[in-house]
Amino acid sequence: MRTYFAEVLARERACLAGITDRAMLTSWRRRVVEELMTPQSPYALALRQTGDVRDRADFLDQWRELLAEAVDRLLQSRVTGDTPCASPEGPKADVDAQKTAVLILAALHGGSTLSQLAQDPRPLNAALDLALVSFVAAEDNTPARTGTSSSISNMDL
């Protein structure tokens, strides 16, 4: 397995294991967005379509499992921090941890591709908004927050 795969998995194992509430999930999200917006970070390198297909599949499968475990902990808690997740009842009862983990990976992969092309984090944030809608409020994607403007970012994401 490539070094950056191992590095991402080690970081994610440590970070995702500690997620027990909405604030921690939000912190994880911000860190991952920052990593993916840095072209030579291990995260950006790991999501590129290069290298051995089996290594990439194994990497994504391990990351999916780490995400699913974190999602499952959030679902079990029903309430994160001092405020409910997304609704007064907490996360939706019909949320599937494995499917949500796949959705998060898809948002990270597709959103980071668009964001890197546009050099703007808003497409990635928009994709994560949808993937994490059961758990956290949407990120502020206003131009003032991102300080950038591009053809993709002008799509009112």
Backbone as a printed PyTorch tensor [residue, N CA C, xyz], in Angstrom:
tensor([[[  0.8530,  -1.1810,   0.0000],
         [  0.0000,   0.0000,   0.0000],
         [  0.8960,   1.2400,   0.0000]],

        [[  0.5020,   2.2090,  -0.7870],
         [  1.2840,   3.4420,  -0.8900],
         [  1.3620,   4.1610,   0.4590]],

        [[  2.4530,   4.8910,   0.6340],
         [  2.6980,   5.5870,   1.8930],
         [  1.5840,   6.5620,   2.2430]],

        [[  1.1040,   7.3210,   1.2490],
         [  0.0660,   8.3000,   1.5760],
         [ -1.2430,   7.6160,   1.9370]],

        [[ -1.5230,   6.4280,   1.4170],
         [ -2.7020,   5.6840,   1.8550],
         [ -2.5770,   5.3560,   3.3390]],

        [[ -1.4170,   4.8380,   3.7190],
         [ -1.1870,   4.4670,   5.1150],
         [ -1.2640,   5.6850,   6.0290]],

        [[ -0.7280,   6.8160,   5.5680],
         [ -0.7550,   8.0340,   6.3780],
         [ -2.1850,   8.5330,   6.5800]],

        [[ -2.9720,   8.5480,   5.5090],
         [ -4.3660,   8.9840,   5.6230],
         [ -5.1310,   8.0540,   6.5650]],

        [[ -4.9620,   6.7520,   6.3980],
         [ -5.6720,   5.8100,   7.2640],
         [ -5.2650,   5.9550,   8.7260]],

        [[ -3.9990,   6.1910,   8.9800],
         [ -3.5460,   6.3840,  10.3700],
         [ -4.1840,   7.6420,  10.9690]],

        [[ -4.1890,   8.7270,  10.2030],
         [ -4.8070,   9.9700,  10.6950],
         [ -6.3060,   9.7910,  10.8980]],

        [[ -6.9460,   9.1630,   9.9210],
         [ -8.3900,   8.9740,  10.0040],
         [ -8.7600,   8.0320,  11.1460]],

        [[ -7.9760,   6.9970,  11.3500],
         [ -8.2260,   6.0730,  12.4620],
         [ -8.2280,   6.8520,  13.7860]],

        [[ -7.2400,   7.7200,  13.9600],
         [ -7.1370,   8.4960,  15.2000],
         [ -8.2550,   9.5350,  15.3080]],

        [[ -8.5190,  10.2450,  14.2350],
         [ -9.5300,  11.3170,  14.2730],
         [-10.9510,  10.7860,  14.3550]],

        [[-11.2780,   9.8310,  13.5080],
         [-12.6490,   9.3250,  13.4750],
         [-13.0040,   8.5430,  14.7300]],

        [[-12.0270,   7.9030,  15.3620],
         [-12.3020,   7.1590,  16.5980],
         [-12.7640,   8.0810,  17.7160]],

        [[-12.3650,   9.3490,  17.6510],
         [-12.7310,  10.3000,  18.6860],
         [-14.0300,  11.0350,  18.4400]],

        [[-14.6750,  10.8030,  17.3160],
         [-15.9050,  11.5330,  17.0050],
         [-17.0720,  10.9450,  17.7820]],

        [[-17.6030,  11.7700,  18.6640],
         [-18.7520,  11.3500,  19.4620],
         [-19.8790,  12.3750,  19.4280]],

        [[-19.6340,  13.5260,  18.8070],
         [-20.6790,  14.5380,  18.7490],
         [-20.5250,  15.4070,  17.5080]],

        [[-21.4870,  16.2770,  17.3010],
         [-21.5410,  17.1250,  16.1140],
         [-20.3390,  18.0560,  16.0150]],

        [[-19.8830,  18.5960,  17.1160],
         [-18.7390,  19.5000,  17.0950],
         [-17.4770,  18.7860,  16.6090]],

        [[-17.2820,  17.5600,  17.0640],
         [-16.1160,  16.7850,  16.6300],
         [-16.2240,  16.4300,  15.1450]],

        [[-17.4180,  16.1010,  14.6850],
         [-17.6270,  15.8030,  13.2680],
         [-17.3450,  17.0380,  12.4170]],

        [[-17.7860,  18.1820,  12.8770],
         [-17.5360,  19.4380,  12.1640],
         [-16.0440,  19.7330,  12.1080]],

        [[-15.3450,  19.4960,  13.1910],
         [-13.8960,  19.6990,  13.2230],
         [-13.1970,  18.7550,  12.2450]],

        [[-13.6210,  17.4920,  12.2160],
         [-13.0570,  16.5190,  11.2780],
         [-13.2790,  16.9950,   9.8440]],

        [[-14.4900,  17.4270,   9.5680],
         [-14.8460,  17.8930,   8.2230],
         [-13.9550,  19.0450,   7.7830]],

        [[-13.7960,  20.0400,   8.6210],
         [-12.9580,  21.1990,   8.2620],
         [-11.5190,  20.7770,   7.9850]],

        [[-10.9970,  19.8670,   8.8030],
         [ -9.6210,  19.4100,   8.6050],
         [ -9.4830,  18.6680,   7.2800]],

        [[-10.4350,  17.8000,   6.9610],
         [-10.3690,  17.0300,   5.7210],
         [-10.5000,  17.9470,   4.5060]],

        [[-11.3750,  18.9330,   4.5760],
         [-11.5060,  19.8940,   3.4640],
         [-10.1850,  20.6220,   3.2570]],

        [[ -9.5720,  21.0600,   4.3470],
         [ -8.2750,  21.7460,   4.2420],
         [ -7.2200,  20.8340,   3.6080]],

        [[ -7.1860,  19.5820,   4.0430],
         [ -6.2330,  18.6190,   3.4700],
         [ -6.4790,  18.4230,   1.9770]],

        [[ -7.7370,  18.2530,   1.6020],
         [ -8.0520,  17.9990,   0.1950],
         [ -7.8270,  19.2180,  -0.6910]],

        [[ -7.8350,  20.3850,  -0.1100],
         [ -7.5740,  21.6010,  -0.8860],
         [ -6.0820,  21.9000,  -1.0010]],

        [[ -5.2420,  21.0950,  -0.3570],
         [ -3.7910,  21.2280,  -0.4450],
         [ -3.3000,  20.1710,  -1.4390]],

        [[ -2.8970,  20.5780,  -2.6550],
         [ -2.6160,  19.6230,  -3.7300],
         [ -1.6270,  18.4990,  -3.4050]],

        [[ -0.6360,  18.7240,  -2.5890],
         [  0.3430,  17.6760,  -2.3110],
         [  0.1410,  17.0010,  -0.9610]],

        [[ -1.0160,  17.2280,  -0.3270],
         [ -1.2780,  16.5560,   0.9450],
         [ -1.5170,  15.0750,   0.6830]],

        [[ -1.2870,  14.2310,   1.6850],
         [ -1.5490,  12.8020,   1.5080],
         [ -3.0010,  12.5300,   1.1020]],

        [[ -3.9420,  13.3410,   1.5940],
         [ -5.3520,  13.1550,   1.2660],
         [ -5.5960,  13.4060,  -0.2240]],

        [[ -5.0760,  14.4960,  -0.7370],
         [ -5.2490,  14.8050,  -2.1650],
         [ -4.5740,  13.7380,  -3.0210]],

        [[ -3.4050,  13.2990,  -2.6190],
         [ -2.6980,  12.2560,  -3.3710],
         [ -3.4530,  10.9330,  -3.3380]],

        [[ -4.0220,  10.6060,  -2.1900],
         [ -4.7190,   9.3280,  -2.0370],
         [ -5.9810,   9.2480,  -2.8930]],

        [[ -6.6320,  10.3720,  -3.1470],
         [ -7.8680,  10.3420,  -3.9220],
         [ -7.6450,  10.4940,  -5.4210]],

        [[ -6.4220,  10.6400,  -5.8460],
         [ -6.1370,  10.6990,  -7.2840],
         [ -6.3080,   9.3200,  -7.8990]],

        [[ -6.6800,   9.2930,  -9.1600],
         [ -6.9200,   8.0320,  -9.8770],
         [ -5.6320,   7.4780, -10.4700]],

        [[ -4.6480,   7.2590,  -9.6320],
         [ -3.3820,   6.6990, -10.1020],
         [ -3.0030,   5.5090,  -9.2350]],

        [[ -2.1310,   4.6850,  -9.7480],
         [ -1.6430,   3.5500,  -8.9750],
         [ -2.4900,   2.3120,  -9.1500]],

        [[ -2.1790,   1.3270,  -8.3400],
         [ -2.8140,   0.0220,  -8.3960],
         [ -4.2790,   0.0980,  -7.9580]],

        [[ -5.1680,  -0.4370,  -8.7730],
         [ -6.6020,  -0.4070,  -8.4830],
         [ -6.9170,  -1.1460,  -7.1840]],

        [[ -6.2700,  -2.2870,  -6.9640],
         [ -6.5320,  -3.0560,  -5.7320],
         [ -6.1010,  -2.2850,  -4.4940]],

        [[ -4.9490,  -1.5950,  -4.5710],
         [ -4.5060,  -0.7820,  -3.4320],
         [ -5.5070,   0.3340,  -3.1390]],

        [[ -5.9820,   1.0050,  -4.1870],
         [ -6.9530,   2.0880,  -4.0060],
         [ -8.2550,   1.5490,  -3.4190]],

        [[ -8.7060,   0.4020,  -3.9320],
         [ -9.9500,  -0.1970,  -3.4310],
         [ -9.8130,  -0.5830,  -1.9580]],

        [[ -8.6770,  -1.1680,  -1.5980],
         [ -8.4370,  -1.5460,  -0.2060],
         [ -8.4030,  -0.3090,   0.6910]],

        [[ -7.7220,   0.7310,   0.2320],
         [ -7.6580,   1.9950,   0.9740],
         [ -9.0640,   2.5530,   1.2070]],

        [[ -9.8570,   2.6500,   0.1450],
         [-11.2030,   3.2060,   0.2680],
         [-12.0930,   2.3310,   1.1370]],

        [[-11.9270,   1.0290,   1.0670],
         [-12.7110,   0.1290,   1.8990],
         [-12.3830,   0.3290,   3.3840]],

        [[-11.1170,   0.4830,   3.6930],
         [-10.7200,   0.7180,   5.0890],
         [-11.2210,   2.0750,   5.5840]],

        [[-11.1330,   3.0920,   4.7280],
         [-11.6060,   4.4280,   5.1200],
         [-13.1280,   4.3940,   5.2970]],

        [[-13.8260,   3.6980,   4.4120],
         [-15.2730,   3.5690,   4.5370],
         [-15.6480,   2.9360,   5.8660]],

        [[-14.9160,   1.9220,   6.2630],
         [-15.2190,   1.2500,   7.5220],
         [-14.9960,   2.1920,   8.7120]],

        [[-13.9390,   2.9780,   8.6760],
         [-13.6950,   3.9530,   9.7460],
         [-14.8200,   4.9850,   9.8120]],

        [[-15.2560,   5.4540,   8.6510],
         [-16.3630,   6.4120,   8.5910],
         [-17.6560,   5.7810,   9.1090]],

        [[-17.9180,   4.5480,   8.7130],
         [-19.1390,   3.8640,   9.1490],
         [-19.1620,   3.7040,  10.6710]],

        [[-18.0240,   3.4030,  11.2590],
         [-17.9570,   3.2760,  12.7180],
         [-18.2720,   4.6080,  13.3970]],

        [[-17.7480,   5.7100,  12.8460],
         [-18.0220,   7.0330,  13.4100],
         [-19.5010,   7.3850,  13.2420]],

        [[-20.0580,   7.1240,  12.0740],
         [-21.4790,   7.3860,  11.8320],
         [-22.3250,   6.5540,  12.7840]],

        [[-21.9740,   5.3060,  12.9680],
         [-22.7310,   4.4410,  13.8720],
         [-22.7130,   4.9780,  15.3020]],

        [[-21.5660,   5.4770,  15.7530],
         [-21.4970,   6.0690,  17.0990],
         [-22.4310,   7.2740,  17.2020]],

        [[-22.4470,   8.1030,  16.1630],
         [-23.3340,   9.2670,  16.1740],
         [-24.8000,   8.8420,  16.1650]],

        [[-25.1170,   7.8220,  15.4040],
         [-26.4900,   7.3270,  15.3720],
         [-26.9020,   6.7390,  16.7130]],

        [[-25.9920,   6.0450,  17.3600],
         [-26.2930,   5.4470,  18.6640],
         [-26.5240,   6.5150,  19.7260]],

        [[-25.8240,   7.6140,  19.6240],
         [-25.9540,   8.6580,  20.6410],
         [-27.2510,   9.4420,  20.5070]],

        [[-27.8250,   9.4700,  19.3070],
         [-29.0570,  10.1940,  18.9990],
         [-28.9280,  11.7060,  19.1610]],

        [[-28.1520,  12.1580,  20.1010],
         [-27.9630,  13.5810,  20.3180],
         [-26.4670,  13.8220,  20.4010]],

        [[-26.0180,  14.8900,  19.7170],
         [-24.5920,  15.1780,  19.7410],
         [-24.3490,  16.4750,  20.4900]],

        [[-23.4140,  16.4430,  21.3910],
         [-23.1040,  17.6370,  22.1720],
         [-24.3160,  18.0610,  22.9750]],

        [[-24.5250,  19.3790,  23.0690],
         [-25.6600,  19.9250,  23.8030],
         [-26.8610,  20.1610,  22.9100]],

        [[-26.6780,  19.9780,  21.5930],
         [-27.7790,  20.2350,  20.6710],
         [-28.0620,  19.0020,  19.8350]],

        [[-29.3030,  18.8280,  19.4370],
         [-29.6420,  17.6550,  18.6250],
         [-28.9940,  17.7050,  17.2510]],

        [[-28.8660,  16.5630,  16.6500],
         [-28.3790,  16.4320,  15.2770],
         [-29.5020,  16.7380,  14.3220]],

        [[-29.4080,  17.7990,  13.5770],
         [-30.2860,  18.1140,  12.4650],
         [-31.7680,  18.2430,  12.8040]],

        [[-32.2770,  17.5180,  13.7710],
         [-33.6770,  17.6120,  14.1520],
         [-33.7930,  17.3060,  15.6440]],

        [[-34.9130,  17.6700,  16.2680],
         [-35.0600,  17.4280,  17.7040],
         [-34.9180,  15.9580,  18.0950]],

        [[-35.2120,  15.0440,  17.1870],
         [-35.1080,  13.6160,  17.5060],
         [-33.7030,  13.0810,  17.3180]],

        [[-32.7710,  13.8650,  16.8110],
         [-31.4290,  13.3810,  16.5010],
         [-31.3830,  12.9010,  15.0640]],

        [[-30.3550,  12.1330,  14.7040],
         [-30.2560,  11.6490,  13.3330],
         [-31.4620,  10.7870,  12.9760]],

        [[-31.8170,  10.7730,  11.7130],
         [-32.9420,   9.9660,  11.2570],
         [-32.6990,   8.4990,  11.5960]],

        [[-33.7490,   7.8410,  12.0610],
         [-33.6350,   6.4390,  12.4660],
         [-33.3090,   5.5230,  11.2890]],

        [[-33.6750,   5.9350,  10.0830],
         [-33.4550,   5.0800,   8.9260],
         [-32.1010,   5.3040,   8.2530]],

        [[-31.2100,   6.0400,   8.8800],
         [-29.8820,   6.2760,   8.3190],
         [-29.0600,   5.0020,   8.4510]],

        [[-28.4920,   4.5600,   7.3460],
         [-27.6470,   3.3690,   7.3170],
         [-26.1850,   3.8130,   7.3810]],

        [[-25.4560,   3.3580,   8.3850],
         [-24.0680,   3.8000,   8.5970],
         [-23.1690,   3.4580,   7.4100]],

        [[-23.3160,   2.2760,   6.8440],
         [-22.4710,   1.8720,   5.7190],
         [-22.7710,   2.7160,   4.4790]],

        [[-24.0440,   2.9190,   4.1820],
         [-24.4090,   3.7440,   3.0230],
         [-23.9790,   5.1890,   3.2250]],

        [[-24.1200,   5.6890,   4.4330],
         [-23.6960,   7.0560,   4.7210],
         [-22.1900,   7.1930,   4.5490]],

        [[-21.4310,   6.1900,   4.9730],
         [-19.9770,   6.2120,   4.8100],
         [-19.5970,   6.2420,   3.3310]],

        [[-20.2980,   5.4700,   2.5070],
         [-20.0470,   5.4930,   1.0600],
         [-20.3880,   6.8660,   0.4980]],

        [[-21.4860,   7.4400,   0.9460],
         [-21.8850,   8.7760,   0.5000],
         [-20.8350,   9.8200,   0.8810]],

        [[-20.2910,   9.7200,   2.0770],
         [-19.2440,  10.6540,   2.5110],
         [-18.0090,  10.5090,   1.6250]],

        [[-17.5960,   9.2750,   1.3470],
         [-16.4450,   9.0610,   0.4620],
         [-16.7100,   9.6020,  -0.9430]],

        [[-17.9140,   9.3840,  -1.4480],
         [-18.2640,   9.9110,  -2.7730],
         [-18.2170,  11.4350,  -2.7730]],

        [[-18.7140,  12.0490,  -1.7040],
         [-18.6750,  13.5120,  -1.5950],
         [-17.2360,  14.0110,  -1.5160]],

        [[-16.4160,  13.3230,  -0.7480],
         [-15.0080,  13.7140,  -0.6430],
         [-14.3090,  13.5970,  -1.9890]],

        [[-14.5400,  12.5080,  -2.6890],
         [-13.8650,  12.2670,  -3.9630],
         [-14.3530,  13.2340,  -5.0420]],

        [[-15.6480,  13.2590,  -5.2730],
         [-16.1930,  14.1310,  -6.3210],
         [-16.0660,  15.5990,  -5.9890]],

        [[-16.3750,  15.9400,  -4.7500],
         [-16.2770,  17.3390,  -4.3400],
         [-14.8590,  17.8700,  -4.3930]],

        [[-13.9020,  17.0270,  -4.0040],
         [-12.5080,  17.4840,  -4.0410],
         [-12.0250,  17.6480,  -5.4810]],

        [[-12.4900,  16.7890,  -6.3780],
         [-12.1160,  16.9280,  -7.7820],
         [-12.6010,  18.2710,  -8.3250]],

        [[-13.8700,  18.5890,  -8.1030],
         [-14.4000,  19.8700,  -8.5650],
         [-13.7120,  21.0520,  -7.8790]],

        [[-13.4890,  20.9390,  -6.5850],
         [-12.8570,  22.0240,  -5.8390],
         [-11.4200,  22.2690,  -6.2810]],

        [[-10.6830,  21.2060,  -6.5490],
         [ -9.3040,  21.3720,  -7.0060],
         [ -9.2620,  22.0090,  -8.3880]],

        [[-10.1660,  21.6090,  -9.2770],
         [-10.2200,  22.2120, -10.6090],
         [-10.5570,  23.7010, -10.5350]],

        [[-11.4970,  24.0370,  -9.6650],
         [-11.9330,  25.4290,  -9.5250],
         [-11.0520,  26.2230,  -8.5680]],

        [[-10.2010,  25.5290,  -7.8180],
         [ -9.4080,  26.1390,  -6.7520],
         [-10.3110,  26.9070,  -5.7950]],

        [[-11.3700,  26.2200,  -5.3930],
         [-12.4130,  26.8060,  -4.5640],
         [-13.0270,  25.6830,  -3.7160]],

        [[-13.0710,  25.8170,  -2.3920],
         [-13.5910,  24.7410,  -1.5430],
         [-15.1100,  24.5860,  -1.5630]],

        [[-15.8260,  25.4960,  -2.1870],
         [-17.2830,  25.4350,  -2.1210],
         [-17.9020,  24.1770,  -2.7400]],

        [[-17.4340,  23.6630,  -3.8780],
         [-18.0370,  22.4110,  -4.3640],
         [-17.8580,  21.2510,  -3.3830]],

        [[-16.6950,  21.1560,  -2.7640],
         [-16.4590,  20.1100,  -1.7710],
         [-17.3710,  20.3100,  -0.5680]],

        [[-17.4950,  21.5350,  -0.1020],
         [-18.3820,  21.8060,   1.0310],
         [-19.8330,  21.4890,   0.6890]],

        [[-20.2620,  21.8060,  -0.5330],
         [-21.6400,  21.5150,  -0.9390],
         [-21.8820,  19.9990,  -0.9480]],

        [[-20.9310,  19.2450,  -1.4670],
         [-21.0700,  17.7790,  -1.4940],
         [-21.1210,  17.2200,  -0.0720]],

        [[-20.2740,  17.7310,   0.8080],
         [-20.2890,  17.2610,   2.1980],
         [-21.5580,  17.6840,   2.9280]],

        [[-22.1150,  18.8600,   2.5730],
         [-23.3870,  19.2710,   3.1650],
         [-24.4410,  18.1910,   2.9520]],

        [[-24.4970,  17.6740,   1.7420],
         [-25.4980,  16.6470,   1.4340],
         [-25.1810,  15.3240,   2.1300]],

        [[-23.9190,  14.9530,   2.1530],
         [-23.5290,  13.6830,   2.7720],
         [-23.7400,  13.6880,   4.2820]],

        [[-23.5850,  14.8380,   4.9010],
         [-23.6540,  14.9290,   6.3640],
         [-24.9320,  15.6030,   6.8580]],

        [[-25.9240,  15.7570,   6.0010],
         [-27.1280,  16.5070,   6.3480],
         [-27.8130,  15.9780,   7.6140]],

        [[-27.7050,  14.7260,   7.9070],
         [-28.3380,  14.1690,   9.1050],
         [-27.6150,  14.5400,  10.3920]],

        [[-26.4050,  15.0950,  10.2580],
         [-25.5850,  15.2970,  11.4520],
         [-25.1730,  16.7290,  11.7440]],

        [[-24.9100,  17.5190,  10.7150],
         [-24.3880,  18.8690,  10.9490],
         [-25.0870,  19.8780,  10.0670]],

        [[-25.0530,  21.1110,  10.5200],
         [-25.5850,  22.2000,   9.7120],
         [-24.6700,  22.4370,   8.5200]],

        [[-25.2100,  22.9970,   7.4700],
         [-24.4220,  23.2910,   6.2700],
         [-23.3150,  24.2820,   6.5870]],

        [[-22.1890,  24.1170,   5.9150],
         [-21.0890,  25.0550,   6.0250],
         [-21.4680,  26.3630,   5.3620]],

        [[-20.8770,  27.4440,   5.8040],
         [-21.0770,  28.7440,   5.1830],
         [-20.2250,  28.7940,   3.9240]],

        [[-20.8690,  28.8050,   2.7640],
         [-20.1580,  28.7880,   1.4900],
         [-20.1430,  30.1490,   0.8080]],

        [[-20.3120,  31.2130,   1.5610],
         [-20.3270,  32.5370,   0.9490],
         [-18.9440,  32.9190,   0.4500]],

        [[-18.8700,  33.7590,  -0.5960],
         [-17.5630,  34.1790,  -1.1040],
         [-16.6990,  34.8340,  -0.0330]],

        [[-17.3100,  35.5220,   0.9210],
         [-16.5180,  36.1600,   1.9750],
         [-15.7600,  35.1300,   2.7970]],

        [[-16.3530,  33.9580,   3.0270],
         [-15.6960,  32.9230,   3.8150],
         [-14.5630,  32.2810,   3.0340]],

        [[-14.7910,  32.0330,   1.7540],
         [-13.7890,  31.3350,   0.9690],
         [-12.7800,  32.2860,   0.3490]],

        [[-13.1860,  33.5220,   0.1080],
         [-12.2700,  34.5080,  -0.4690],
         [-11.8930,  34.2240,  -1.9080]],

        [[-12.6870,  33.4160,  -2.6100],
         [-12.3650,  33.0720,  -3.9860],
         [-13.5890,  33.1980,  -4.8620]],

        [[-13.3450,  33.2310,  -6.1450],
         [-14.4050,  33.2420,  -7.1150],
         [-13.9290,  32.5010,  -8.3430]],

        [[-14.7660,  31.6360,  -8.8670],
         [-14.4100,  30.8930, -10.0700],
         [-15.6720,  30.5500, -10.8280]],

        [[-15.5400,  29.9370, -11.9860],
         [-16.6900,  29.5890, -12.7770],
         [-17.5830,  28.5970, -12.0470]],

        [[-17.0180,  27.6260, -11.3580],
         [-17.8310,  26.6660, -10.6150],
         [-18.4530,  27.3400,  -9.4030]],

        [[-17.6900,  28.2000,  -8.7440],
         [-18.2010,  28.8290,  -7.5270],
         [-19.3390,  29.8120,  -7.8180]],

        [[-19.4640,  30.2490,  -9.0380],
         [-20.5410,  31.1620,  -9.3760],
         [-21.8610,  30.4360,  -9.6160]],

        [[-21.8960,  29.1580,  -9.3360],
         [-23.0930,  28.3550,  -9.5470],
         [-23.9870,  28.3620,  -8.3090]],

        [[-23.7680,  29.3070,  -7.3870],
         [-24.5690,  29.4320,  -6.1610],
         [-24.6020,  28.1540,  -5.3530]],

        [[-23.4230,  27.5890,  -5.0910],
         [-23.3460,  26.3910,  -4.2840],
         [-23.5480,  26.7180,  -2.8330]]])
